[in-house]
Amino acid sequence: MYFYKRCCISVAIISGLSLTGCIYTGDDDEGDGNGYAQYVNLVPQSPDIEFVVDDDSEGELSFTEATAYSYVSNVSYDIEFNQILPNTENSSFIDDETLKVDKKKVHSYILYGETDYPSSLEIEIDVSDVYDSDFDDGYAMVQFANLASYDDAVDVYILDADGSLTNQTASYTLSLADTSGDTELDAGDYKLVFTQSGTDTILAMKNDITIEEGEALSYVLVSYESAGIEDTFFSIVELNNSGSRQLTNEAQDSYLRVSNNITNTNAISVAQTTSSNIVAEDIAFGDISDFISIEIDEPDEATNVDVYLHDSDTQAVLESTSIDFYADQVALLLGSGNTNSTVTSYSNTEDLRVIETHAKLLFSHNIDNESSTAISVKVIEQGSSPDSYDESDSFSYLSSLDVEIEAGDYDVYVYNSETNDLLLETTIYDVQTSDVINLILSDYDYGGAPYQVFTVYN
């Protein structure tokens, strides 16, 4: 990831700027008349998008990412966009867009909506007060926007931290692609809640958001789809001076799945909280359980969840572990090892967001016989020579690696990262765009080499 910051002002002007909160301010009452530009990717099912402004790249941005505020002349800028696809040349899919930057305003230029032809939305925040010597310190300029793919309007509640929705009136009601306009908020800690309009159904919520004086901020509701989970995921994205941050949705469900790669077992069961509280049964060797819903005790804190892995035949506890779960989290627990020696497990957060232009392969290193060694993979078009391709980054035992590919048939080669010895190879057929596929690299049923890969289509 890189960022190109366009600069259209002289060194003398730059030296006259200071940083107050998140807004650059001039020393004189009038300022120099320049404004600020920011570019944002909020297209939920899209790959990375490159923003090209006046033929210069502003960076390749993943979903929910944004460039920092750039201090630029108040003129018009030509904008083009490239979707970053694996193994292909970048190609412009929107062009002839224009951004007019006004003096003393922050312009956040956002792409959102459909992957094949996104829409654009511009959020403007008036920061002229910060150029005024009589500026009343103590507040920030804030906007709210709704860019969720959702049929109904949403209500926005701005509450004090730890505040309750009881008997509260919505601060704003926003239809799709609607913005609130500038809002002055005193510096302090807040709770933001987005609900289905006219109801108490919470779509997204975040407590303990600290807003400092002099900041210019936008809070945007977005939604996206995850493979294997029917419910839509909602999230709040904060746009700020340094870029953006995706806030934890404390109203979102959290999920756990368990992979059984424990050799010498026919199947395992999973218990949660206590060893007798069975929540998933008879997960065969090489399978992944269904999604297990995790109840979060305190939305803005971690909930420690005890998990027990049982042998389904003997009911013996093979392994117990504790996982710190947060709201809005999907995790995969890898169960590995051998019942005749050591069984071990480790959880990793999973990114199951669907991307419409290509597929994602989620590799997990579960080869107990290679537990002391990192591995790497090559994913190449079927029939190609692996010698012509570089290996992936290495990943260690019980950790994961994500690989993005286009539709097609692929040969997969797995290597010992230290010796470069080939550990296993396989072929996956008929990979489609929007697929999210787990590939669990494992021992055979009774341990030892060679190894195998279990493929799970989500």
C-alpha positions as CSV (number, residue, x, y, z in Angstrom):
1,M,0.0,0.0,0.0
2,Y,1.3,3.4,-0.9
3,F,0.0,7.0,-0.8
4,Y,0.8,9.8,-3.2
5,K,0.0,13.2,-1.6
6,R,-0.5,15.9,-4.1
7,C,1.1,19.3,-3.1
8,C,0.2,22.5,-4.8
9,I,1.4,25.1,-2.3
10,S,4.7,26.8,-1.8
11,V,7.3,25.9,0.9
12,A,6.6,29.3,2.5
13,I,2.9,28.4,2.9
14,I,3.7,24.9,4.3
15,S,5.9,26.3,7.0
16,G,3.1,28.6,8.1
17,L,0.7,25.7,8.9
18,S,0.2,24.1,12.3
19,L,-1.8,21.1,13.4
20,T,-4.8,21.5,15.7
21,G,-6.6,18.3,16.4
22,C,-6.9,16.9,12.9
23,I,-7.3,20.2,10.9
24,Y,-4.4,22.2,9.4
25,T,-4.9,25.9,10.3
26,G,-3.3,29.1,9.0
27,D,-1.7,31.7,11.1
28,D,-3.6,34.6,9.6
29,D,-7.3,35.3,9.9
30,E,-8.2,34.6,6.3
31,G,-5.9,31.6,5.6
32,D,-4.6,31.0,2.1
33,G,-7.8,29.8,0.5
34,N,-6.8,26.2,0.0
35,G,-8.9,23.2,0.9
36,Y,-8.5,19.5,1.7
37,A,-9.2,16.4,-0.4
38,Q,-9.6,12.8,0.6
39,Y,-10.4,9.6,-1.4
40,V,-12.3,6.7,0.1
41,N,-13.1,3.1,-1.0
42,L,-16.5,2.1,0.4
43,V,-17.5,-0.4,-2.4
44,P,-18.2,-3.4,-0.2
45,Q,-17.7,-6.3,-2.6
46,S,-14.9,-4.7,-4.6
47,P,-11.2,-5.5,-4.6
48,D,-8.7,-2.7,-3.9
49,I,-9.3,0.5,-5.9
50,E,-6.6,2.8,-7.1
51,F,-7.5,6.5,-7.2
52,V,-5.8,8.4,-10.0
53,V,-6.0,12.2,-9.7
54,D,-4.7,14.4,-12.6
55,D,-2.7,11.3,-13.8
56,D,-1.1,10.8,-10.4
57,S,-1.9,7.9,-8.1
58,E,-3.3,8.6,-4.7
59,G,-2.9,5.0,-3.6
60,E,-4.5,1.6,-3.8
61,L,-7.3,1.4,-1.1
62,S,-9.0,-1.6,0.3
63,F,-12.6,-1.5,1.4
64,T,-13.1,1.0,4.3
65,E,-9.7,2.6,3.6
66,A,-9.1,6.2,2.8
67,T,-6.2,8.6,2.0
68,A,-5.2,11.2,4.5
69,Y,-6.5,14.8,4.1
70,S,-4.3,16.4,1.4
71,Y,-3.9,20.2,1.5
72,V,-4.6,21.3,-2.1
73,S,-5.4,24.3,-4.2
74,N,-9.1,25.2,-4.6
75,V,-9.4,24.1,-8.2
76,S,-11.0,21.1,-10.1
77,Y,-9.3,17.7,-10.3
78,D,-9.8,15.0,-12.8
79,I,-10.3,11.5,-11.3
80,E,-10.0,8.0,-12.7
81,F,-10.2,4.7,-10.9
82,N,-8.6,1.2,-11.3
83,Q,-9.8,-2.0,-9.8
84,I,-6.8,-4.0,-8.7
85,L,-7.4,-7.6,-9.9
86,P,-4.9,-10.5,-9.3
87,N,-2.6,-11.3,-12.2
88,T,-4.0,-8.7,-14.6
89,E,-3.3,-5.3,-15.8
90,N,-5.1,-2.5,-14.0
91,S,-8.0,-1.1,-16.1
92,S,-10.0,2.1,-15.6
93,F,-13.6,1.3,-14.9
94,I,-14.8,4.9,-14.2
95,D,-13.3,8.0,-15.7
96,D,-14.2,11.6,-16.5
97,E,-15.2,12.3,-12.9
98,T,-14.3,15.7,-11.4
99,L,-13.7,16.9,-7.9
100,K,-14.0,20.7,-7.2
101,V,-12.2,21.6,-4.0
102,D,-13.5,24.7,-2.3
103,K,-11.4,26.9,0.0
104,K,-11.5,26.1,3.7
105,K,-13.5,22.9,3.2
106,V,-12.7,19.2,3.6
107,H,-13.9,17.1,0.6
108,S,-14.1,13.4,1.1
109,Y,-14.7,11.8,-2.3
110,I,-16.2,8.3,-1.7
111,L,-16.9,5.4,-4.1
112,Y,-19.7,3.1,-2.9
113,G,-22.4,0.8,-4.3
114,E,-22.1,-1.7,-7.1
115,T,-18.8,-3.3,-7.9
116,D,-19.0,-3.2,-11.7
117,Y,-20.0,0.5,-11.8
118,P,-19.8,2.2,-8.4
119,S,-21.5,5.5,-7.5
120,S,-19.8,8.4,-5.9
121,L,-20.7,10.6,-3.0
122,E,-18.9,13.7,-1.8
123,I,-18.9,14.8,1.8
124,E,-18.0,18.5,2.4
125,I,-17.1,19.8,5.9
126,D,-16.8,23.5,6.4
127,V,-13.6,24.2,8.4
128,S,-13.5,27.9,7.8
129,D,-13.8,28.6,11.6
130,V,-10.3,27.2,12.2
131,Y,-8.9,30.1,10.1
132,D,-10.7,32.6,12.4
133,S,-8.6,34.0,15.3
134,D,-11.8,34.1,17.3
135,F,-12.4,30.4,16.8
136,D,-14.3,29.0,19.8
137,D,-12.1,26.1,20.8
138,G,-13.8,23.0,22.3
139,Y,-15.8,21.5,19.5
140,A,-15.3,19.5,16.3
141,M,-17.1,19.5,12.9
142,V,-18.7,16.2,12.2
143,Q,-20.9,14.7,9.5
144,F,-22.9,11.4,9.3
145,A,-23.8,9.5,6.1
146,N,-25.7,6.3,5.1
147,L,-24.1,4.2,2.4
148,A,-25.4,0.8,3.6
149,S,-27.1,-1.4,0.9
150,Y,-30.3,-1.4,2.9
151,D,-33.9,-1.0,1.8
152,D,-35.0,1.3,4.6
153,A,-33.8,4.6,6.0
154,V,-31.7,4.6,9.2
155,D,-31.9,6.7,12.3
156,V,-28.7,8.1,13.8
157,Y,-28.4,8.7,17.6
158,I,-25.6,10.7,19.1
159,L,-25.3,9.9,22.8
160,D,-22.9,10.4,25.6
161,A,-20.6,7.5,26.2
162,D,-22.5,4.6,27.9
163,G,-25.8,6.4,27.2
164,S,-29.1,4.6,26.7
165,L,-31.5,4.8,23.7
166,T,-34.4,4.8,26.1
167,N,-36.6,7.9,25.5
168,Q,-34.1,9.3,23.0
169,T,-35.0,11.1,19.8
170,A,-33.0,10.4,16.7
171,S,-30.5,13.1,15.8
172,Y,-30.9,12.4,12.1
173,T,-32.8,10.1,9.7
174,L,-30.8,9.3,6.6
175,S,-32.0,7.5,3.4
176,L,-29.4,5.8,1.2
177,A,-26.6,8.2,0.1
178,D,-28.0,10.9,2.4
179,T,-25.7,13.0,4.6
180,S,-26.5,15.0,7.8
181,G,-24.7,18.2,7.0
182,D,-22.2,19.8,9.3
183,T,-22.7,19.1,13.0
184,E,-20.8,20.9,15.9
185,L,-20.0,18.4,18.6
186,D,-18.3,19.4,21.8
187,A,-15.0,17.6,22.5
188,G,-15.7,14.4,24.6
189,D,-16.6,10.8,24.5
190,Y,-19.7,9.7,22.6
191,K,-21.8,6.6,21.6
192,L,-23.0,6.3,18.1
193,V,-26.0,4.2,17.2
194,F,-27.6,3.5,13.7
195,T,-31.0,1.8,13.8
196,Q,-33.6,0.8,11.3
197,S,-35.6,4.0,11.0
198,G,-38.6,4.2,13.3
199,T,-37.6,1.0,15.2
200,D,-35.3,-0.1,18.0
201,T,-33.5,-2.5,15.7
202,I,-29.8,-1.6,16.1
203,L,-27.8,-2.0,12.9
204,A,-24.5,-0.7,14.2
205,M,-23.3,0.8,17.5
206,K,-20.0,2.0,18.9
207,N,-19.4,3.2,22.4
208,D,-16.5,5.3,23.7
209,I,-15.7,7.3,20.6
210,T,-13.4,10.1,21.6
211,I,-13.8,13.4,19.6
212,E,-11.2,16.1,20.1
213,E,-11.6,19.8,19.5
214,G,-10.6,21.1,16.0
215,E,-11.3,17.8,14.3
216,A,-13.2,17.3,11.0
217,L,-14.7,13.8,11.0
218,S,-17.3,11.8,9.1
219,Y,-19.1,8.7,10.3
220,V,-20.4,6.5,7.5
221,L,-22.6,3.4,7.8
222,V,-21.7,0.7,5.4
223,S,-22.8,-3.0,4.9
224,Y,-21.2,-6.0,3.3
225,E,-21.8,-9.7,2.7
226,S,-19.8,-12.6,4.3
227,A,-19.5,-16.1,2.9
228,G,-21.5,-18.7,4.8
229,I,-23.4,-16.2,6.9
230,E,-26.9,-15.1,5.8
231,D,-27.0,-12.0,7.9
232,T,-25.7,-8.7,6.4
233,F,-22.8,-7.2,8.3
234,F,-23.0,-3.5,9.2
235,S,-20.1,-1.3,10.1
236,I,-19.3,2.3,11.0
237,V,-16.3,3.9,9.2
238,E,-14.7,7.0,10.6
239,L,-13.0,9.3,8.1
240,N,-10.4,11.5,9.6
241,N,-7.2,13.5,9.0
242,S,-4.9,10.4,8.7
243,G,-7.3,8.3,6.6
244,S,-10.0,6.1,8.1
245,R,-10.7,3.4,10.7
246,Q,-13.4,0.7,10.7
247,L,-15.1,0.8,14.1
248,T,-16.1,-2.4,15.9
249,N,-19.8,-2.9,15.5
250,E,-20.8,-3.7,19.1
251,A,-24.3,-4.8,18.0
252,Q,-23.0,-7.3,15.5
253,D,-23.1,-11.0,16.2
254,S,-19.8,-12.9,16.6
255,Y,-19.1,-16.4,15.4
256,L,-16.7,-19.3,15.9
257,R,-16.0,-22.3,13.6
258,V,-13.9,-25.3,14.6
259,S,-11.7,-27.3,12.2
260,N,-11.0,-30.9,13.1
261,N,-7.5,-32.0,12.0
262,I,-6.7,-34.1,15.1
263,T,-5.5,-37.4,13.8
264,N,-6.7,-40.7,15.2
265,T,-10.2,-39.3,15.7
266,N,-13.3,-40.2,13.8
267,A,-15.0,-37.0,14.9
268,I,-14.9,-34.4,17.6
269,S,-17.5,-32.3,19.5
270,V,-17.2,-28.8,20.8
271,A,-18.3,-27.5,24.2
272,Q,-18.4,-23.8,25.2
273,T,-18.0,-22.2,28.6
274,T,-18.1,-25.6,30.4
275,S,-17.0,-29.0,29.2
276,S,-20.6,-30.3,29.3
277,N,-22.2,-27.5,27.3
278,I,-22.0,-29.1,23.8
279,V,-22.6,-26.6,21.0
280,A,-21.3,-28.6,18.0
281,E,-21.3,-32.4,17.5
282,D,-19.6,-35.0,15.4
283,I,-17.2,-32.8,13.3
284,A,-15.5,-35.4,11.1
285,F,-11.8,-35.4,10.5
286,G,-11.1,-32.7,7.9
287,D,-14.4,-30.9,8.3
288,I,-15.2,-27.5,9.7
289,S,-18.2,-27.0,12.0
290,D,-21.1,-24.8,11.3
291,F,-21.0,-21.3,12.7
292,I,-21.3,-21.2,16.5
293,S,-22.8,-17.9,17.8
294,I,-20.8,-16.3,20.6
295,E,-22.6,-14.1,23.1
296,I,-20.6,-11.0,24.0
297,D,-21.0,-9.9,27.7
298,E,-19.7,-6.3,27.4
299,P,-20.0,-4.9,23.9
300,D,-16.9,-2.7,24.2
301,E,-14.7,-5.3,26.0
302,A,-13.4,-8.7,25.2
303,T,-15.4,-11.7,26.4
304,N,-13.2,-14.7,27.4
305,V,-14.7,-17.8,26.0
306,D,-13.6,-21.3,27.1
307,V,-13.8,-23.9,24.4
308,Y,-13.4,-27.7,24.9
309,L,-12.7,-30.3,22.1
310,H,-14.1,-33.7,22.9
311,D,-13.5,-37.0,21.2
312,S,-17.0,-37.9,19.9
313,D,-16.5,-41.6,20.5
314,T,-14.9,-41.6,24.0
315,Q,-16.2,-38.2,25.2
316,A,-12.7,-37.5,26.5
317,V,-11.6,-33.8,26.5
318,L,-8.8,-33.7,24.0
319,E,-7.9,-30.0,24.4
320,S,-9.3,-26.9,26.1
321,T,-8.5,-23.3,25.3
322,S,-9.6,-19.7,26.0
323,I,-10.4,-17.2,23.3
324,D,-10.8,-13.4,23.8
325,F,-13.8,-12.6,21.7
326,Y,-14.9,-9.2,20.7
327,A,-18.1,-8.1,19.1
328,D,-18.2,-8.2,15.3
329,Q,-15.6,-11.0,15.0
330,V,-15.5,-14.3,13.0
331,A,-12.9,-16.8,14.1
332,L,-11.7,-20.2,13.0
333,L,-10.3,-22.5,15.7
334,L,-7.7,-25.0,14.3
335,G,-7.6,-28.3,16.1
336,S,-4.5,-30.2,15.4
337,G,-2.1,-32.8,16.6
338,N,-2.4,-36.5,17.5
339,T,-4.5,-38.2,20.2
340,N,-1.6,-40.5,21.0
341,S,0.7,-37.5,21.9
342,T,-0.2,-33.8,21.9
343,V,-3.4,-32.1,20.8
344,T,-3.2,-28.4,20.3
345,S,-5.5,-25.6,19.0
346,Y,-5.3,-22.0,18.0
347,S,-7.8,-19.4,16.7
348,N,-7.4,-16.9,13.9
349,T,-9.8,-14.2,12.8
350,E,-11.3,-14.9,9.4
351,D,-12.0,-12.4,6.6
352,L,-15.0,-14.0,4.9
353,R,-16.1,-10.8,3.0
354,V,-17.2,-11.7,-0.5
355,I,-15.5,-10.0,-3.4
356,E,-17.5,-10.1,-6.6
357,T,-14.6,-9.9,-9.1
358,H,-12.5,-12.8,-7.9
359,A,-12.2,-15.6,-5.3
360,K,-10.3,-15.8,-2.0
361,L,-8.4,-18.9,-0.8
362,L,-8.0,-19.1,3.0
363,F,-5.0,-21.4,3.7
364,S,-4.4,-22.8,7.2
365,H,-1.2,-24.6,8.2
366,N,-2.5,-27.5,10.3
367,I,0.3,-30.0,9.5
368,D,1.3,-31.2,12.9
369,N,4.3,-33.1,11.6
370,E,5.6,-29.7,10.3
371,S,4.7,-27.8,13.4
372,S,8.3,-26.4,13.8
373,T,8.4,-25.2,10.2
374,A,6.7,-22.4,8.3
375,I,5.3,-23.3,4.9
376,S,4.5,-21.4,1.7
377,V,2.3,-22.0,-1.3
378,K,2.1,-21.5,-5.0
379,V,-1.3,-21.1,-6.6
380,I,-0.9,-21.3,-10.4
381,E,-3.1,-21.9,-13.5
382,Q,-3.6,-25.6,-14.0
383,G,-0.9,-27.2,-16.1
384,S,1.6,-24.4,-15.7
385,S,5.2,-25.0,-14.5
386,P,5.6,-24.1,-10.8
387,D,9.2,-23.2,-11.5
388,S,8.0,-20.0,-13.2
389,Y,6.2,-18.7,-10.2
390,D,7.3,-17.3,-6.9
391,E,6.1,-18.7,-3.6
392,S,3.8,-16.9,-1.3
393,D,4.8,-15.3,2.0
394,S,5.5,-18.0,4.6
395,F,3.1,-18.7,7.4
396,S,3.6,-20.7,10.6
397,Y,1.9,-23.6,12.2
398,L,-1.7,-22.9,13.2
399,S,-1.7,-19.6,11.3
400,S,-3.4,-18.6,8.1
401,L,-2.7,-17.0,4.7
402,D,-5.2,-15.4,2.3
403,V,-4.7,-15.6,-1.5
404,E,-6.8,-13.8,-4.1
405,I,-7.3,-15.4,-7.5
406,E,-9.5,-15.1,-10.6
407,A,-12.0,-17.7,-11.7
408,G,-10.5,-20.9,-13.2
409,D,-8.8,-24.2,-12.4
410,Y,-5.6,-24.1,-10.2
411,D,-2.7,-26.3,-9.1
412,V,-1.6,-25.7,-5.5
413,Y,1.9,-26.5,-4.4
414,V,2.9,-26.4,-0.7
415,Y,6.6,-26.1,0.4
416,N,8.7,-26.2,3.5
417,S,9.8,-22.5,3.6
418,E,13.3,-23.3,5.0
419,T,14.3,-26.2,2.7
420,N,12.0,-25.5,-0.2
421,D,11.0,-29.2,-0.2
422,L,7.6,-29.9,-1.8
423,L,5.2,-31.1,0.9
424,L,2.0,-31.6,-1.1
425,E,0.2,-30.7,-4.2
426,T,-3.4,-30.6,-5.3
427,T,-5.7,-29.2,-7.9
428,I,-8.9,-27.1,-7.3
429,Y,-11.4,-27.0,-10.1
430,D,-14.0,-24.6,-11.2
431,V,-13.2,-21.7,-8.9
432,Q,-15.8,-19.0,-9.4
433,T,-15.8,-15.3,-8.7
434,S,-17.2,-14.5,-5.2
435,D,-16.0,-17.9,-3.9
436,V,-14.4,-17.9,-0.4
437,I,-12.7,-21.2,0.0
438,N,-10.9,-22.7,3.1
439,L,-8.0,-25.0,2.3
440,I,-6.8,-26.7,5.5
441,L,-3.3,-28.2,5.1
442,S,-3.2,-31.3,7.2
443,D,-1.6,-34.6,8.2
444,Y,-3.2,-37.9,7.1
445,D,-5.6,-39.6,9.4
446,Y,-2.9,-41.4,11.3
447,G,-0.1,-38.8,11.0
448,G,3.1,-38.7,9.1
449,A,3.8,-37.8,5.5
450,P,2.7,-37.3,2.8
451,Y,0.1,-34.7,3.7
452,Q,-3.3,-33.7,2.4
453,V,-5.5,-30.7,1.9
454,F,-9.1,-30.4,2.9
455,T,-11.2,-27.9,0.8
456,V,-14.3,-26.3,2.2
457,Y,-16.5,-24.0,0.0
458,N,-18.2,-21.5,2.3
